[in-house]
């Protein structure tokens, strides 16, 4: 395993810019002095992970990687929620609300990859609208309705907070430097 990791480190070293690949050659030389076994393999594996991180930072950029990871997480959240909604033994109203809420996260995933500015606007509008829904439901206007008001209030405040968190994530990703010059 150690030999495979050493060869992988050599390949990764060739993918890095000349000035950044020196660290990997030092790491490979240092690994030869570590006793064979788990210690050497874990040392080399940490070097492989660091090298992959550097390559991604130089070739793709930290901001774009963050956008891709955010979109991936939101897509997983969307599909998990959709599968739950389809298989859940809930009333029709609850399924209807969940079928409305989860696609909003997939829309946010698309905006996370395409435009952080649009994502910030989308999430801020959604957050305010969900907070308004929560306030309206808290006023008791629909008190005599057969709708599950407490559940709807919980979903509304949860969606408002998640959208606010996505706004913060988009703001942070806009702030991240490109990283190609590092």
Backbone as CSV, one residue per row, in Angstrom:
resi,resn,N_x,N_y,N_z,CA_x,CA_y,CA_z,C_x,C_y,C_z
1,UNK,0.831,-1.191,0.000,0.000,0.000,0.000,0.875,1.253,0.000
2,UNK,1.973,1.168,0.715,2.875,2.306,0.804,3.467,2.660,-0.561
3,UNK,3.786,1.644,-1.343,4.352,1.885,-2.672,3.319,2.531,-3.597
4,UNK,2.074,2.092,-3.478,0.994,2.672,-4.295,0.813,4.145,-3.941
5,UNK,0.804,4.441,-2.643,0.649,5.840,-2.215,1.839,6.685,-2.648
6,UNK,3.042,6.104,-2.637,4.216,6.846,-3.086,4.107,7.178,-4.576
7,UNK,3.649,6.230,-5.357,3.461,6.482,-6.791,2.365,7.523,-7.017
8,UNK,1.297,7.443,-6.228,0.217,8.424,-6.331,0.717,9.818,-5.959
9,UNK,1.545,9.898,-4.942,2.134,11.191,-4.580,3.008,11.731,-5.705
10,UNK,3.720,10.843,-6.395,4.531,11.275,-7.535,3.681,11.821,-8.667
11,UNK,2.549,11.177,-8.929,1.637,11.654,-9.976,1.046,13.002,-9.569
12,UNK,0.621,13.101,-8.324,0.043,14.365,-7.851,1.080,15.492,-7.864
13,UNK,2.310,15.158,-7.563,3.380,16.159,-7.581,3.545,16.734,-8.984
14,UNK,3.405,15.894,-9.976,3.552,16.380,-11.358,2.379,17.270,-11.778
15,UNK,1.252,17.159,-11.098,0.073,17.970,-11.432,0.112,19.360,-10.778
16,UNK,0.933,19.508,-9.759,1.028,20.787,-9.051,2.016,21.709,-9.755
17,UNK,1.859,23.028,-9.558,2.870,23.947,-10.083,4.236,23.635,-9.470
18,UNK,5.294,23.997,-10.173,6.664,23.663,-9.764,6.962,24.098,-8.330
19,UNK,6.543,25.311,-7.968,6.861,25.829,-6.643,6.085,25.116,-5.538
20,UNK,4.912,24.565,-5.866,4.097,23.888,-4.849,4.392,22.399,-4.750
21,UNK,5.042,21.823,-5.758,5.334,20.399,-5.756,6.525,20.011,-4.908
22,UNK,7.320,20.999,-4.475,8.507,20.721,-3.671,8.112,20.062,-2.353
23,UNK,7.014,20.494,-1.774,6.571,19.924,-0.507,6.263,18.442,-0.620
24,UNK,5.731,18.031,-1.762,5.427,16.615,-1.933,6.690,15.774,-2.110
25,UNK,7.680,16.332,-2.764,8.932,15.572,-2.871,9.576,15.417,-1.496
26,UNK,9.483,16.465,-0.678,9.989,16.359,0.698,9.197,15.329,1.489
27,UNK,7.879,15.313,1.300,7.030,14.368,2.010,7.355,12.938,1.598
28,UNK,7.604,12.719,0.323,7.959,11.382,-0.164,9.303,10.937,0.424
29,UNK,10.269,11.854,0.494,11.572,11.516,1.063,11.461,11.230,2.553
30,UNK,10.614,12.006,3.230,10.436,11.818,4.665,9.719,10.498,4.963
31,UNK,8.774,10.119,4.100,8.038,8.872,4.305,8.957,7.657,4.253
32,UNK,10.042,7.748,3.505,10.980,6.629,3.421,11.663,6.362,4.763
33,UNK,11.700,7.360,5.639,12.359,7.202,6.943,11.396,6.776,8.040
34,UNK,10.130,6.693,7.725,9.129,6.254,8.708,9.012,4.733,8.608
35,UNK,8.969,4.049,9.732,8.860,2.581,9.683,7.633,2.148,8.882
36,UNK,7.793,1.080,8.111,6.701,0.581,7.279,5.523,0.168,8.158
37,UNK,4.359,0.232,7.581,3.159,-0.147,8.312,2.132,0.975,8.318
38,UNK,1.280,0.902,9.315,0.175,1.846,9.392,0.647,3.294,9.515
39,UNK,1.707,3.528,10.250,2.204,4.887,10.457,2.636,5.519,9.137
40,UNK,3.381,4.785,8.337,3.827,5.315,7.051,2.639,5.529,6.108
41,UNK,1.736,4.567,6.063,0.576,4.672,5.166,-0.294,5.861,5.562
42,UNK,-0.530,6.062,6.840,-1.356,7.199,7.266,-0.649,8.530,6.973
43,UNK,0.674,8.553,7.104,1.437,9.757,6.770,1.325,10.059,5.277
44,UNK,1.489,9.039,4.458,1.384,9.231,3.014,-0.043,9.591,2.597
45,UNK,-1.005,8.970,3.243,-2.408,9.260,2.916,-2.755,10.718,3.226
46,UNK,-2.239,11.234,4.330,-2.489,12.649,4.651,-1.847,13.550,3.595
47,UNK,-0.693,13.144,3.068,-0.065,13.894,1.987,-0.877,13.846,0.710
48,UNK,-1.470,12.683,0.409,-2.328,12.555,-0.776,-3.533,13.472,-0.649
49,UNK,-4.174,13.478,0.506,-5.340,14.336,0.712,-4.983,15.818,0.598
50,UNK,-3.849,16.193,1.171,-3.407,17.593,1.075,-3.104,17.971,-0.370
51,UNK,-2.478,17.060,-1.107,-2.148,17.336,-2.512,-3.418,17.479,-3.350
52,UNK,-4.390,16.614,-3.110,-5.658,16.728,-3.843,-6.337,18.052,-3.519
53,UNK,-6.289,18.460,-2.267,-6.849,19.756,-1.883,-6.165,20.912,-2.591
54,UNK,-4.833,20.844,-2.687,-4.081,21.892,-3.401,-4.427,21.915,-4.881
55,UNK,-4.507,20.738,-5.476,-4.830,20.679,-6.907,-6.214,21.252,-7.162
56,UNK,-7.172,20.884,-6.328,-8.518,21.438,-6.489,-8.517,22.951,-6.298
57,UNK,-7.748,23.423,-5.338,-7.694,24.867,-5.091,-7.080,25.610,-6.269
58,UNK,-6.045,25.041,-6.863,-5.377,25.712,-7.973,-6.167,25.587,-9.274
59,UNK,-6.754,24.438,-9.515,-7.433,24.213,-10.793,-8.882,24.682,-10.785
60,UNK,-9.595,24.469,-9.702,-11.016,24.797,-9.642,-11.242,26.074,-8.847
61,UNK,-10.581,26.229,-7.757,-10.756,27.384,-6.894,-11.608,27.042,-5.687
62,UNK,-11.316,27.675,-4.582,-12.034,27.399,-3.334,-13.494,27.804,-3.435
63,UNK,-13.763,28.930,-4.081,-15.143,29.398,-4.191,-15.989,28.421,-5.007
64,UNK,-15.490,27.992,-6.134,-16.261,27.084,-6.986,-16.446,25.734,-6.308
65,UNK,-15.433,25.248,-5.599,-15.579,23.994,-4.867,-16.645,24.126,-3.783
66,UNK,-16.657,25.261,-3.093,-17.690,25.510,-2.091,-19.079,25.537,-2.704
67,UNK,-19.191,26.169,-3.862,-20.479,26.210,-4.550,-20.936,24.807,-4.940
68,UNK,-20.021,24.007,-5.451,-20.369,22.650,-5.863,-20.780,21.809,-4.654
69,UNK,-20.041,21.926,-3.563,-20.373,21.164,-2.358,-21.707,21.607,-1.755
70,UNK,-21.977,22.913,-1.763,-23.259,23.407,-1.264,-24.397,22.885,-2.125
71,UNK,-24.236,22.941,-3.438,-25.271,22.430,-4.341,-25.473,20.934,-4.149
72,UNK,-24.387,20.202,-3.945,-24.481,18.755,-3.719,-25.251,18.463,-2.433
73,UNK,-24.941,19.190,-1.367,-25.639,18.987,-0.090,-27.123,19.322,-0.220
74,UNK,-27.439,20.405,-0.909,-28.842,20.774,-1.094,-29.587,19.756,-1.951
75,UNK,-28.910,19.199,-2.938,-29.539,18.177,-3.774,-29.827,16.916,-2.968
76,UNK,-28.891,16.535,-2.116,-29.130,15.382,-1.239,-30.302,15.667,-0.305
77,UNK,-30.354,16.876,0.240,-31.460,17.274,1.125,-32.785,17.206,0.368
78,UNK,-32.799,17.695,-0.859,-34.013,17.669,-1.678,-34.483,16.241,-1.915
79,UNK,-33.578,15.358,-2.371,-33.975,13.993,-2.684,-34.375,13.217,-1.430
80,UNK,-33.689,13.435,-0.333,-34.064,12.780,0.916,-35.455,13.223,1.352
81,UNK,-35.705,14.526,1.283,-37.029,15.033,1.641,-38.109,14.537,0.714
82,UNK,-37.803,14.452,-0.558,-38.785,13.967,-1.525,-39.112,12.495,-1.290
83,UNK,-38.095,11.686,-1.030,-38.328,10.264,-0.750,-39.130,10.110,0.536
84,UNK,-38.787,10.909,1.542,-39.543,10.868,2.799,-41.000,11.250,2.567
85,UNK,-41.211,12.291,1.796,-42.574,12.768,1.552,-43.400,11.718,0.823
86,UNK,-42.811,11.058,-0.143,-43.544,10.042,-0.904,-43.911,8.851,-0.021
87,UNK,-43.003,8.454,0.849,-43.224,7.265,1.675,-43.868,7.547,3.027
88,UNK,-44.052,8.812,3.383,-44.578,9.148,4.710,-46.089,8.924,4.765
89,UNK,-46.571,8.428,5.894,-48.020,8.198,6.049,-48.732,9.449,6.579
90,UNK,-48.529,10.587,5.932,-49.127,11.831,6.411,-50.406,12.149,5.639
91,UNK,-51.083,13.175,6.157,-52.280,13.682,5.492,-51.902,14.333,4.172
92,UNK,-52.905,14.607,3.367,-52.688,15.251,2.079,-52.137,16.653,2.206
93,UNK,-52.577,17.413,3.237,-52.108,18.786,3.400,-50.625,18.832,3.739
94,UNK,-50.193,17.916,4.594,-48.787,17.892,4.992,-47.912,17.506,3.806
95,UNK,-48.328,16.513,3.041,-47.568,16.122,1.857,-47.514,17.265,0.852
96,UNK,-48.611,17.987,0.726,-48.647,19.120,-0.198,-47.642,20.187,0.217
97,UNK,-47.585,20.495,1.504,-46.645,21.501,2.002,-45.203,21.022,1.787
98,UNK,-44.927,19.768,2.114,-43.577,19.243,1.938,-43.184,19.193,0.465
99,UNK,-44.135,18.875,-0.397,-43.849,18.891,-1.836,-43.632,20.299,-2.363
100,UNK,-44.046,21.288,-1.635,-43.774,22.677,-2.008,-42.439,23.158,-1.434
101,UNK,-42.113,22.710,-0.217,-40.909,23.185,0.467,-39.634,22.604,-0.141
102,UNK,-39.580,21.299,-0.330,-38.328,20.665,-0.762,-37.846,21.112,-2.137
103,UNK,-38.705,21.327,-3.119,-38.189,21.847,-4.391,-37.522,23.223,-4.274
104,UNK,-37.884,24.000,-3.261,-37.218,25.287,-3.059,-35.729,25.088,-2.784
105,UNK,-35.385,24.004,-2.089,-33.983,23.719,-1.811,-33.250,23.289,-3.081
106,UNK,-33.946,22.597,-3.979,-33.303,22.227,-5.246,-33.099,23.462,-6.117
107,UNK,-34.031,24.391,-6.079,-33.843,25.655,-6.806,-32.635,26.396,-6.238
108,UNK,-32.516,26.393,-4.915,-31.350,27.016,-4.284,-30.060,26.314,-4.697
109,UNK,-30.095,24.992,-4.886,-28.912,24.258,-5.337,-28.491,24.699,-6.732
110,UNK,-29.458,24.912,-7.604,-29.142,25.381,-8.959,-28.513,26.768,-8.895
111,UNK,-29.080,27.636,-8.068,-28.519,28.986,-7.937,-27.142,28.951,-7.278
112,UNK,-26.895,27.981,-6.391,-25.591,27.881,-5.734,-24.487,27.642,-6.754
113,UNK,-24.785,26.901,-7.793,-23.784,26.614,-8.817,-23.706,27.741,-9.844
114,UNK,-24.850,28.312,-10.196,-24.868,29.278,-11.293,-24.537,30.698,-10.864
115,UNK,-25.160,31.178,-9.778,-24.955,32.575,-9.388,-25.193,32.761,-7.890
116,UNK,-24.142,33.149,-7.195,-24.285,33.393,-5.758,-25.135,34.619,-5.474
117,UNK,-25.093,35.609,-6.354,-25.917,36.802,-6.175,-27.399,36.470,-6.230
118,UNK,-27.782,35.654,-7.208,-29.188,35.247,-7.307,-29.557,34.379,-6.119
119,UNK,-28.634,33.505,-5.681,-28.897,32.673,-4.507,-29.152,33.534,-3.277
120,UNK,-28.365,34.589,-3.104,-28.572,35.475,-1.949,-29.935,36.148,-2.011
121,UNK,-30.320,36.630,-3.176,-31.635,37.267,-3.306,-32.756,36.257,-3.078
122,UNK,-32.626,35.086,-3.674,-33.648,34.045,-3.539,-33.824,33.639,-2.083
123,UNK,-32.721,33.380,-1.393,-32.815,32.917,-0.009,-33.306,34.017,0.927
124,UNK,-32.940,35.255,0.662,-33.431,36.330,1.535,-34.933,36.517,1.350
125,UNK,-35.411,36.462,0.117,-36.861,36.592,-0.127,-37.609,35.414,0.500
126,UNK,-37.101,34.201,0.283,-37.750,33.019,0.867,-37.745,33.069,2.389
127,UNK,-36.653,33.496,2.967,-36.571,33.577,4.418,-37.604,34.548,4.978
128,UNK,-37.717,35.711,4.350,-38.705,36.698,4.803,-40.124,36.165,4.612
129,UNK,-40.393,35.546,3.475,-41.737,35.017,3.224,-42.098,33.905,4.213
130,UNK,-41.155,33.011,4.493,-41.443,31.950,5.457,-41.636,32.516,6.866
131,UNK,-40.868,33.537,7.210,-41.059,34.177,8.517,-42.439,34.834,8.589
132,UNK,-42.868,35.431,7.494,-44.214,36.031,7.461,-45.296,34.959,7.589
133,UNK,-45.102,33.817,6.947,-46.061,32.715,7.085,-46.129,32.271,8.539
134,UNK,-44.981,32.183,9.188,-44.955,31.787,10.588,-45.719,32.783,11.461
135,UNK,-45.493,34.071,11.208,-46.194,35.103,11.983,-47.701,35.025,11.751
136,UNK,-48.106,34.886,10.514,-49.537,34.815,10.189,-50.177,33.598,10.844
137,UNK,-49.488,32.465,10.794,-50.027,31.264,11.436,-50.040,31.393,12.960
138,UNK,-49.134,32.182,13.507,-49.081,32.385,14.962,-50.195,33.286,15.458
139,UNK,-50.750,34.124,14.581,-51.815,35.045,14.976,-53.142,34.346,15.224
140,UNK,-53.272,33.117,14.782,-54.504,32.373,15.000,-55.593,32.695,14.005
141,UNK,-55.245,33.247,12.880,-56.232,33.598,11.856,-56.943,32.351,11.350
142,UNK,-56.226,31.235,11.248,-56.792,29.990,10.747,-57.101,29.022,11.889
143,UNK,-57.458,29.546,13.047,-57.673,28.727,14.238,-58.769,27.704,14.085
144,UNK,-59.829,27.989,13.358,-60.935,27.046,13.217,-60.739,26.090,12.049
145,UNK,-59.620,26.201,11.359,-59.352,25.355,10.203,-58.926,23.956,10.643
146,UNK,-59.101,22.993,9.750,-58.699,21.617,10.054,-57.224,21.375,9.732
147,UNK,-56.526,22.415,9.296,-55.109,22.282,8.955,-54.269,22.076,10.215
148,UNK,-53.182,21.337,10.119,-52.286,21.162,11.269,-51.426,22.418,11.452
149,UNK,-51.951,23.409,12.131,-51.313,24.719,12.262,-49.944,24.612,12.930
150,UNK,-49.838,23.825,13.991,-48.547,23.716,14.689,-47.465,23.148,13.773
151,UNK,-47.817,22.148,12.983,-46.870,21.582,12.034,-46.476,22.619,10.984
152,UNK,-47.429,23.334,10.466,-47.153,24.353,9.454,-46.272,25.468,10.011
153,UNK,-46.526,25.847,11.270,-45.676,26.864,11.902,-44.244,26.350,12.043
154,UNK,-44.110,25.094,12.439,-42.773,24.516,12.608,-42.033,24.453,11.269
155,UNK,-42.721,24.033,10.221,-42.095,23.971,8.899,-41.725,25.369,8.422
156,UNK,-42.589,26.343,8.666,-42.323,27.709,8.206,-41.090,28.294,8.884
157,UNK,-40.972,28.145,10.199,-39.813,28.725,10.884,-38.539,27.953,10.536
158,UNK,-38.672,26.642,10.349,-37.509,25.856,9.943,-37.030,26.282,8.557
159,UNK,-37.942,26.430,7.627,-37.572,26.853,6.272,-36.979,28.262,6.282
160,UNK,-37.527,29.154,7.113,-36.984,30.511,7.209,-35.556,30.488,7.731
161,UNK,-35.301,29.670,8.732,-33.939,29.591,9.292,-32.965,28.933,8.324
162,UNK,-33.404,27.890,7.625,-32.524,27.243,6.641,-32.188,28.215,5.522
163,UNK,-33.180,28.955,5.052,-32.920,29.925,3.983,-31.986,31.036,4.474
164,UNK,-32.133,31.447,5.724,-31.206,32.445,6.276,-29.788,31.878,6.337
165,UNK,-29.668,30.605,6.707,-28.364,29.958,6.720,-27.758,29.855,5.326
166,UNK,-28.588,29.595,4.333,-28.101,29.546,2.951,-27.673,30.929,2.470
167,UNK,-28.355,31.967,2.935,-27.939,33.337,2.615,-26.541,33.598,3.182
168,UNK,-26.317,33.180,4.409,-25.006,33.357,5.034,-23.947,32.558,4.282
169,UNK,-24.274,31.319,3.883,-23.327,30.496,3.129,-22.987,31.147,1.789
170,UNK,-23.994,31.697,1.104,-23.747,32.364,-0.183,-22.887,33.605,0.016
171,UNK,-23.141,34.342,1.088,-22.333,35.531,1.374,-20.886,35.142,1.635
172,UNK,-20.681,34.070,2.378,-19.329,33.600,2.661,-18.631,33.147,1.375
173,UNK,-19.343,32.397,0.541,-18.737,31.920,-0.703,-18.396,33.069,-1.637
174,UNK,-19.174,34.137,-1.628,-18.827,35.313,-2.426,-17.550,35.972,-1.909
175,UNK,-17.342,35.867,-0.621,-16.211,36.524,0.026,-14.901,35.769,-0.204
176,UNK,-14.986,34.451,-0.385,-13.775,33.631,-0.539,-12.985,34.082,-1.749
177,UNK,-11.685,34.168,-1.580,-10.813,34.550,-2.688,-10.680,33.399,-3.673
178,UNK,-10.200,33.722,-4.835,-10.065,32.735,-5.882,-9.060,31.655,-5.505
179,UNK,-7.926,32.002,-4.978,-6.953,31.034,-4.499,-5.979,30.532,-5.539
180,UNK,-6.164,30.888,-6.792,-5.250,30.423,-7.829,-3.875,31.067,-7.702
181,UNK,-3.812,32.236,-7.101,-2.535,32.938,-6.968,-1.744,32.488,-5.756
182,UNK,-2.363,31.736,-4.869,-1.726,31.354,-3.601,-0.541,30.433,-3.814
